[in-house]
Amino acid sequence: MEARRILKGELARKDIDYKKFSKLLLDLGIDESPGAITNKLSRGSLSFAFFLQCMKVIGRPNIQIALD
């Protein structure tokens, strides 16, 4: 759930909608439709590898995660 929260926050901060995000992922070779991205984020079912790929395509190579 923390990864989902961070990713959604970063997308909002950079003003990237799911359609644009889907295109950015495709440039990295990841074929995810905007609907599939919506589903992953609403369910919170994204892998850590996918999370890292997402951070890369939106220009956030470094992040801090609080493990409380």
C-alpha positions in Angstrom: 0.0 0.0 0.0 2.9 2.3 0.7 4.2 1.8 -2.9 0.8 2.6 -4.3 0.5 5.8 -2.2 4.0 7.0 -3.3 3.3 6.2 -7.0 0.0 8.0 -7.0 1.5 11.0 -5.3 4.3 11.2 -7.7 2.0 11.0 -10.7 -0.2 13.7 -9.3 2.9 15.9 -8.4 4.2 15.6 -12.0 0.7 16.0 -13.5 0.9 12.7 -15.3 -2.5 11.0 -16.1 -2.7 7.2 -16.6 -2.9 7.6 -20.4 0.4 9.5 -20.5 1.9 7.2 -17.9 1.0 4.2 -20.1 2.9 5.8 -23.0 5.9 6.5 -20.8 6.0 2.8 -19.7 5.7 1.7 -23.3 8.9 3.6 -24.0 10.6 1.4 -21.4 9.1 -1.7 -23.1 6.3 -2.2 -20.5 2.9 -2.6 -22.2 0.3 -1.6 -19.7 -3.0 0.0 -20.7 -4.3 2.9 -18.7 -7.1 0.6 -17.4 -4.6 -2.0 -16.2 -2.7 0.8 -14.4 -5.9 2.0 -12.8 -6.7 -1.5 -11.6 -3.2 -2.2 -10.3 -3.2 1.1 -8.3 -6.8 0.7 -7.0 -6.1 -2.9 -5.8 -2.6 -2.0 -4.6 -1.3 -5.1 -6.5 1.9 -3.9 -8.0 5.2 -5.6 -7.7 8.3 -3.9 -6.3 10.0 -4.3 -9.7 7.0 -2.6 -11.4 7.2 0.2 -8.8 10.9 0.8 -9.5 10.2 0.8 -13.3 7.5 3.4 -12.7 9.8 5.6 -10.7 12.3 5.4 -13.5 9.9 6.5 -16.2 8.5 9.4 -14.2 12.0 10.7 -13.4 12.3 9.7 -9.8 15.4 7.5 -9.6 15.8 8.1 -5.9 13.1 7.7 -3.3 12.8 7.4 0.5 10.4 4.9 2.0 9.6 5.1 5.7 9.3 1.6 7.1 7.4 2.4 10.3 
